[in-house]
Amino acid sequence: MKSTGFGCTEAPRGMLWHRYAFHADGTVKTARIVPPTSQNQARIC
């Protein structure tokens, strides 16, 4: 069965977002991880 999962956790620099899609055999098809640094990039520069 194909499936997706997502979540977020509190990290020292902010929220850490992650999302995963899986093939029917349970292996990871795609993974997207958005760390706090990329969310705050506009304010850093």
ABEGO torsion letter per residue (X at the ends): XBBBBBBBBBBAAEBBBBBBBBBAAGBBABBBBBBAAAAAAAAAX
